[in-house]
Amino acid sequence: MRGDADIARTAALFADPARVRVLVALADGRALAASVLAGEARLSAQGTSAHLAKLREAGLVVAERSGRHRFYRLAGPQVAEILETLARISPPQPVTSLKTGTRAEALRFARTCYDHLAGRLGVAVTAALLEQGALATTDGLPTTERREQDRLSAPMATHPYALGPKAGQVFGELDVDLDAVARHRRPLLKFCLDWSEQRHHLAGALGAELAAALRRLGWLAPRTPGNRALRLTETGRAQLGDRLGVRISRR
């Protein structure tokens, strides 16, 4: 027989700031070598190894070997969802420098949430997909605003969305093959309550493919290696405006 889930044991792993930096460095879905991860998390090699051992034991991180090197990644999108959930209910860290403030603003503007687009841009794109008929709501509320029943402290287990009547046309113009995405084992449509905007953004297999397509088209680009923040290119700003009606300043 098995008892209740040991929530306290898992939650304790998120109480260490250095360990959280390790998880956040992996939150965009990449697999990183321990040496690279140490640099991104601002830790020593020994400290990184100790944190990775605890995270692997808890099932939050997995390792895979490639040649002589071992690479680490999150055990799945549910771990990234936990980080986003904690971010929604956590106070902001104090801004102590211009660099820190710039980085915080960049994350709020556009970032990866595991493998899909989040932040102000992610919310704006999701709202535009709804307005263009690529998505439709099933609860009679034609908006991506947070619903009354949406809990700030939990991922969205259910959502009020379905593909809209113009899904094929709109997503096709964005270089997304809906038929191919629908064959994924992963759920086609999932949504997150964006921690910085408190509105819904598209996740799931479709959200991941859309984010990948925007990068392929050159509309989105990483700001710097090892940073979840994304840069909206000049071409991306113009194309999202023309094709989806997204009007948002480039950061």
Steps between C-alpha positions, in 0.01 A plus 500: 500500500610855430422805707414854396734694275794647691441856387724653767801302379461622144413855604819519707703465181360832378598678821868531407574805278797331331297188421221714356755668270594155369135422425436840343805455274336182368149644482514565125523126428870482416733220605821647641835359606578551868784741414269721293228478763746610769575816306137584438400434861806686632621201703819305545535164327482323836189691607328433169568126527359490853181678397456284190534184709215610727283608208556170318419301813171690529415438135504868404802471270620219274841437345595360163845410374631615162854386429717576800264762636185484709223749434224600741145616429171539684311173542207649309286808442326446834819613677502822297133545589593480869757777451247718319242432771743598776590813305134601489468501878851621590603860568741653247868503586634847579655678203845606613655603169413615149610159368262319736211729408564462129507122529177494702322717243629282216357188666164665545491608138576163335645177632486127458274308739664159456453485120226752426465878493411693815507856630325803351574380150374147567176635645458745210551227239250271674242779513558573131451132410166518675401820319604355162292184546793262535384431855152511648371501856253242625369690801342796321769748609693619190813600691827360636447667836530294813175323589353517847580134565864525384724455798817703519673222687436216256550419129190499280384139509208591272447791263213664309655485151469303176630544147307772318344494150807667345761294684642332189532823306645714779746245634599402145599861431721475810682192363317262736370170357196423716464144370859420591471656844175311568687171458715572805432292808507821699166686543444737209353783708612598846510842661689667783398792714793729426665596829599851392185591304230301684345401167504176303771407253508204261700194605483128413619351170351787300660765718839329471477474120386862469798622703734286288342636180545862610868429559534324162344801329749729673229688685632401842857457614675428832628813669815336630612137542367350821225757544129415473423850376417527129546789259230600253678584176402789276367251245306321772342819625388593149377152406309438822337837450408430138386138543349495848445863586745481792610854584772491759818701541824316423726441801 
